[in-house]
């Protein structure tokens, strides 16, 4: 629990005890993600990805009709929505009928969370996951254990395409806070013995710490790195600037959570000497899209349908997702706020699923701290202000951020305090935080809110520290 007595005791403990506590949390995660159905799911996914186009279409059609009827019968939100729009559920018989259903947005979900959980799971113990993606819209998602297991199997199928296996030693560049932001001496990483991973604090990536982190990476052998590409790029930039060489190289770098833009990928590949792959997913489990060995994005059709609005070969179109992997809280014709460029023709890898050459819309600016760090992962901060409809961080100067909030009816000081606490856990206490209530936040042409807008988060403005 953030800012609890337990957390404060954790930060004051010796490093070996912190590693044991972090591993204990790792055991909890392992049991959630890799229960005894995981291997069966992974085996099925590895077989299904080679299905013919006709078999894929038949499977998706069946699942689409099933989830729509399930939602109308058991989810109050969809029952009310479809009745309001005059939808005749009996007429939804194929994928070609999808246009008859209205689309939904994160704002719709945020204002109707209680009505989005299926009545079929009333009284059941569901898992709760917090997310805002990079959109600034905090959501609480309810998932079954089976849904989370399938989601992790899909993510591991992606990794398995590149020779990686569960249990491989790896390094995580994440946005959680296992290392206190005020810690000034290494190690800036913690070990999870259960999942065979080290977790590098992205909030300690700075010029001052670049040599220490480089020495650490060269002293270890990781099968792969994974996490925010913006954070991996940040470290690559500093190592390259200082001329520090990485000699103990991973086999692969697996990115996710925000956009792997070409300049990121080029520098990451050059500095760490490893190829980079990417996948597009979300806590909502409304869909998933993963790269293949040829570098193209394939829709993971086993868990959902992806529609492309207005897109054609070499042109970007808005993504509309329908997920059937989590019947407890299905997302149907969900405008996620991202876009994709459909691939012209089929992929040379041989898979027949819908393919994209590019996924757009997950790029966010850094927050630059006065001590020279660039802080990513603001989605992990937004999660805690649960009564905000939408949020955005604007940084006009180095020591000041403005938090723009579209407040929900219950938004108040508790949400502000939660945001402030989580922000300071990552960025430190030197910055002034001001809150401004607004009626709306400007969107991009694709309809997406940029979670962070910074006028100072440029490479040239990095401070020596």
Protein Blocks (a to p, Z undefined) as FASTA:
>chain_A
ZZiaklmmmmmpcfklmmmmmmmmmmmmmmmmmmcklmmmmmmmmmmmmpcfklmmmmmm
mmmmmmmmmmmmmmmklmmmmmmnopafklmmbfklmmmpccddfklmmmmmmmmpcfkl
goiacdddddehjnopacdddddfklmmmmmmmmmmmmmmnopaehiacddddfbdfbcf
klcbdcfbdcdfknopacddfklgcfklmmmmmmmmmmpccfbdcdjfklmmmmmmmmmm
nopacfbdcfbdcdehiacdfklmmmmmmmnopacddddddfklnaccdddfkopacddf
kloccddehiaehiacddddddfkbmmlccehiaehpacdddehjdfklpabdcdfbdch
iaccddddfkopacehklmmmmmmmmbfbdcdddfbfkbccddddddfkbcfklmmmmmm
mmmmmnojmbccdddddfbdcddfkopacfbacfklcfklpccZZ
